[in-house]
Amino acid sequence: MEALNSWVTKAMTASVIAIDCETTSLNAVEAKLVGLSLAIDKDQACYIPLTHQTEMPQLSTDQVLAALQPLLNSKNVLKVGHNLKYDLVVLGSYGVAISPLTDTMLMSYVLDAGKNGHSMDELAELHLGYKTIKFADVAGTGKAMKTFDYVPLDQATAYAAEDADITLQLYHVFYPRLIAEKMVHVFERLERPLVPVIAAVEQQGIRVDRLLLDRLGHEFSQQMAQLEKTIYKLAGREFNVGSPKQLGEILFDEMGISMSNEADGGQKVKTPKKTKTGAYVTDVDVLESLAAQGHDLPARVLEWRGLSKLKSTYVDNLIAAVSPKTSRVHTSYSLAGTSTGRLSSSDPNLQNIPIRTENGRKIRQAFITDPGSRLVSLDYSQIELRLLAHMADVPALAEAFRKNMDIHTSTASTMFGIPLEQIDGTLRRQAKAINFGIIYGISAFGLANQLGIAQGDAAAYIKKYFETYPGIQDYMERCKEFARRHGYVQTLWGRKCYTLGIRDTNPVSRQFAERQAINAPLQGSNADIIKRAMVHIPVLLKSLNSKAHMLLQVHDELIFEVPEAEINTTVAALKKLMENILILKVPLVVGVGIGNNWDEAH
């Protein structure tokens, strides 16, 4: 304790220190603290072992955390971490908070998103010319890998203290760059304050109905078994439906099905593609093409694959992800995993649960609340199209939004010259595909495939779209030209999204980068808006003395658990905050859904 108190005293006089937790698991909610490292200057770092499986005496976890608490909460000392969100969740389970804080991973992300990775090992080599001790070097790999509490103390000290030391050194590299490259505002307004917010969301987790998931798993298994019987009958024999190789042999060798070329009206026959191993390609595109030609077997296999994915990826994974400590599911959000600023969810991924299918919606029904609360969904409506109207300065599009018109119906009416009241579902869907396709720089070929029309007709639609909404094509060209000059594009908040390959001589790479240049300012501005809202929401809830909790972020949607007694006041305040987080030439509109489960609330 004397040695620890000495370190704390020295750290209290430093303006910036680094901290890092060593634990038993990558799952922050389930992880147990094994030790902590501190760095107070270059090459001055220590490791505090707590629960190593060794006979050597160690300080108790309670003792150490009590001694560190004044330092971790000192307003005069900035605490730096690399992916500090993880440490906040781990320490939060021990009742320990850290403030003020900053994060070198997110500094790197703001400066260089899309240019390189943001792991500490990679950044140390890139910016410090230093090769770090890797986790595998001390913990092993594969079946021989051990948890950190079984790493010998000398090796644990070298590894853990180095982590804190390198983190502090990276801070001193990145902070001057944030200033010099005028990126401080992006970091300070969007990324840094989001860290404790996301940590709290992950700690809170969301309740799921395990009995319903079990029933769904059983139901999907039964449906798959029935489909397998049908598939065997159509194939003329039993085989492994999950084997692409066996499926290809049955479709193309045994059944002799041919691939017709739709572009030639199905007159020409294409040779089925094969992989490098000689197996036939039987991916979704191939099976959908065959099903469109009227072949029943590929259509049934597509159904089987859909059910198989729902069961394994969602039902089974969700059941396995329920925390024994909290009986809730705690997803992990990657704060530096995309080139545009969007958050991504994993372990389990809760951002891709299907919503358009009946079975997908059944899975969403398993996300529930504690008794006395409701699930509330607040969802930005058509936000990227609204951003397009603002950033490309498109009066006709902006006017449609200001009049609160259905934008897809409005586009269909203008594009196809049909009165609004006569637009049916098919025409609206076509207009919707065009609206969103344009944002992603879709080609005539891509749009033709999506709508199932001739490429010439798709090209005519795109031409008419640009005539209908003058300004969009100019905006796209400006984005591409800016990217060619600078190597990146920017969001409304000034976030840089690098477009590697924009000057590539390879047309495929160059065209991909050009599509990125068009979409990244829109998708990135969207991400910035929802991040800014998330930063302000805890402050709002505190001011309302609300017991509501933010549970999930799913692209344009935020999910809350709100006590029934405060539904009206809290939801109205949240909606107002989200709609006014940024003032554009068109209104931001947030849709509200309230229910006993996620499906009801969406």
C-alpha positions, -999 to +999 in steps of 0.1 A: +000+000+000+029+024+006+042+018-029+007+023-043+000+055-023+034+068-035+023+063-071-011+079-065+006+109-049+028+113-080-001+108-103-022+135-085+005+160-095+004+150-132-020+167-156-025+135-176-021+099-167-030+066-185-049+037-170-056+002-183-075-028-168-065-064-171-093-089-168-105-124-174-127-118-204-132-096-235-169-095-224-168-063-203-200-071-184-188-106-174-151-098-169-134-099-135-107-075-127-072-091-125-051-060-123-046-023-132-018-004-148-009+033-145+015+055-165+024+089-153+051+098-178+070+082-207+086+050-195+071+055-160+044+029-155+034+003-129+012-027-127-010-034-097-019-072-096-051-080-078-063-116-084-035-135-101-034-172-094-001-170-075+011-176-040+027-141-039+006-118-017-015-092-036-034-061-024-071-066-022-093-053-050-114-032-025-082-017-010-068-007-043-100+007-058-105+028-026-070+042-029-074+050-066-109+065-064-097+101-055-073+100-085-099+085-109-123+113-099-099+141-096-110+170-119-073+181-122-060+149-137-071+137-172-073+099-174-064+085-208-073+050-220-072+031-252-108+019-259-116+032-224-153+023-228-143-013-219-125-002-187-155+020-178-179-010-180-155-033-161-149-008-133-186+002-133-194-033-121-172-026-091-189+008-084-159+028-097-163+058-121-136+077-141-137+114-148-125+134-167-114+110-194-102+107-230-094+080-254-065+075-278-083+050-300-110+076-307-083+103-313-068+081-339-103+074-353-111+111-357-078+118-373-074+088-396-107+069-400-104+047-431-066+052-434-055+026-409-066+004-380-068+018-345-055-010-323-028+001-298-004-024-313-008-010-348-007+026-337+025+020-316+043+007-346+029+034-369+034+065-348+061+055-323+081+030-343+077+005-314+067-031-314+045-039-284+043-072-264+012-089-279-014-105-257-007-139-273+030-135-262+020-137-226-014-156-227-008-180-255-031-189-284-058-215-293-064-243-268-033-233-248-045-197-242-049-189-206-068-160-189-047-131-176-050-142-140-028-172-149-001-151-166+031-150-144+035-116-126+068-106-143+053-111-178+020-095-167+038-065-154+058-060-186+027-064-208+003-043-187+026-015-178+036-012-214+000-008-224-005+022-201+029+037-211+022+034-249-013+048-244+001+079-227+027+083-255+000+081-281-020+108-264+010+131-267+012+123-304-025+127-312-036+157-292-013+182-310-025+167-343-061+173-333-053+209-328-031+213-359-056+196-381-086+215-366-103+183-355-106+191-318-143+201-321-152+167-337-134+149-310-146+170-280-182+174-291-189+140-305-165+112-296-150+119-262-183+127-244-199+096-260-176+071-242-194+071-208-228+072-226-221+041-246-205+024-215-238+030-196-259+017-225-238-015-226-240-019-188-277-015-188-284-041-215-318-051-227-342-077-213-352-107-235-379-133-231-359-166-231-390-187-231-402-170-263-367-175-279-367-212-269-402-216-286-390-197-317-359-219-319-381-250-318-405-235-343-378-227-368-362-261-364-396-277-372-401-255-403-366-264-414-373-301-410-404-298-431-386-278-458-358-305-459-384-332-467-398-310-495-362-303-508-353-340-507-384-348-527-376-321-553-340-332-555-348-369-558-326-378-528-313-367-494-283-345-491-268-319-468-289-288-475-263-266-458-236-278-482-232-254-512-210-280-529-237-308-527-264-283-537-245-273-568-240-308-579-277-316-576-289-284-593-264-284-623-252-320-627-280-342-615-310-320-624-294-302-653-308-268-645-294-240-667-288-204-660-306-181-685-294-146-692-322-122-682-306-094-701-313-113-733-349-121-723-338-156-710-328-167-746-291-173-739-278-199-715-250-191-692-225-216-678-229-219-640-199-203-622-175-223-602-153-215-572-115-220-572-120-255-557-142-265-587-175-264-568-205-246-583-214-212-570-248-214-552-249-180-534-281-159-529-278-143-564-276-176-581-305-192-562-327-161-566-320-161-603-330-198-606-361-193-585-371-163-607-370-188-637-396-209-619-374-236-603-389-247-570-358-263-554-336-232-552-367-212-539-371-237-510-334-238-503-335-200-499-363-203-474-343-230-455-312-208-454-333-178-442-347-199-413-312-214-405-297-179-403-325-167-380-321-196-357-283-197-355-274-160-359-302-146-338-322-171-317-293-193-306-268-164-302-293-143-282-300-172-258-262-177-254-257-140-249-280-136-219-259-126-189-261-149-159-254-119-137-281-096-151-305-119-171-302-093-199-283-091-232-254-067-233-242-059-268-208-043-274-206-012-296-175-006-317-167+031-316-140+030-342-151+003-366-165+022-396-150+049-419-181+072-415-185+074-378-214+049-375-215+027-345-215-011-350-229-037-326-214-071-319-215-100-294-244-101-302-251-079-332-284-062-325-284-038-355-292-064-382-322-082-368-347-084-397-378-063-396-394-069-430-402-106-424-427-121-401-401-144-385-377-114-380-405-095-362-411-126-340-375-123-328-380-086-320-409-096-299-385-113-275-370-079-266-391-068-236-390-045-205-391-049-168-426-048-153-440-012-150-420+001-181-425+002-218-401+000-247-399+033-267-384+036-301-374+071-314-364+069-351-351+096-374-373+096-405-356+094-439-327+113-424-302+107-452-326+120-478-332+151-456-295+156-454-293+153-492-319+180-496-299+202-472-263+195-484-271+194-521-295+224-517-324+207-537-354+231-535-380+205-548-368+179-523-367+203-495-402+216-502-416+181-502-401+175-467-413+209-454-448+200-465-444+167-447-452+148-479-444+111-483-411+116-502-412+083-521-448+090-532-438+125-542-408+113-561-429+086-579-455+113-589-429+136-603-408+109-620-437+090-636-460+120-642-489+104-623-511+123-597-502+116-561-534+099-553-528+074-581-494+062-569-497+025-559-473+004-538-453-008-568-445+027-581-437+039-545-413+010-541-396+019-574-393+055-563-379+044-529-353+023-546-343+052-568-342+077-539-320+055-517-300+041-547-290+076-557-275+083-522-253+052-527-242+062-562-261+034-578-254+026-615-280+019-642-269-018-640-274-019-602-308-002-604-320-025-632-311-055-611-329-041-580-361-032-599-360-061-623-361-038-654-340-033-685-308-014-680-319+012-705-351+019-685-330+022-653-306+047-670-337+067-681-350+068-645-317+080-632-315+108-659-351+118-651-343+118-614-314+143-618-337+165-640-364+163-613-341+173-585-314+196-601-285+201-577-280+165-568-257+156-597-237+188-591-234+179-554-221+144-564-195+159-587-184+183-560-180+154-535-159+134-560-138+165-569-132+174-532-121+138-525-098+138-555-081+170-542-079+161-505-082+123-503-112+126-480-147+141-477-163+158-447-195+156-427-215+187-416-196+186-383-163+184-402-155+147-396-130+135-422-140+103-441-110+091-461-116+078-496-087+056-504-086+046-540-102+078-553-072+084-577-067+047-584-060+037-620-081+006-615-116+017-625-134-007-601-114+006-571-118+042-583-156+039-588-160+023-554-141+053-538-163+077-558-195+061-544-179+064-509-172+101-516-209+107-525-224+087-496-199+093-467-208+130-461-245+119-458-240+087-438-213+104-416-235+134-409-263+111-400-240+093-376-228+126-361-264+137-355-274+106-336-242+107-316-247+143-307-282+134-295-269+105-275-244+128-257-272+152-247-298+126-237-283+116-203-282+153-193-319+157-204-330+126-185-312+138-153-329+172-156-363+155-158-354+132-128-363+104-152-358+068-145-357+060-182-327+042-197-312+043-232-309+006-242-299+004-279-287+024-309-297+009-342-285+032-370-313+059-371-331+045-341-327+048-303-345+024-280-354+033-244-370+016-214-393+042-199-415+039-167-452+040-177-458+069-153-435+092-172-441+081-208-457+113-219-433+138-205-401+119-211-409+108-247-420+143-257-388+158-243-366+131-261-384+137-294-379+175-291-342+171-283-336+148-312-355+169-337-336+201-327-301+187-323-292+204-356-311+229-376-312+222-414-330+237-444-355+209-439-370+197-406-356+166-388-385+144-379-385+117-353-411+089-353-422+075-319-433+040-312-443+026-278-449-010-269-444-039-246-417-053-269-394-040-297-417-052-325-447-033-310-426-002-305-410+000-339 
